[in-house]
Amino acid sequence: MIIGTRATVIELEDYGPDALALSPVIENWKEGWRWNLTAVDIIKHIDTTHLDKVFVYHWIETLVAYVLTLARYWGLVERDCTQATQ
């Protein structure tokens, strides 16, 4: 059984040059803001629609890779998976 994913990718759109600056993170950490962060706050930022697609295509790729009779569909599945999850 294959468990896991290939990679985790985060795409940032329309962000300023300071979006990844470390100094605000350190300031928030010193002020104790991390204690105000909840699981709900994190979950609100997850694109579940995209994640669902990635999970489905991950399993389709697994089936095509390991079920010999489906191997002939590898090129088609690889192309569709790439297009659908971008």
C-alpha angles and dihedrals in degrees: 000000000000116000127184138029133277097241146331117241128185117196117201119203129188098359131150125243091257094054092102097038114137099210096075089049091053091047092051090048091052091049092051097244091142089074089063094056113101134190088249090059091053095044091053089064096053116102096223094178091060092041091054090053092049092051093049094048092045090060093043089054090048092052093048091047097049107028104078096208090056095049092096089068095058096105093048094046093046092052094046093046092052094048096044097050100046 
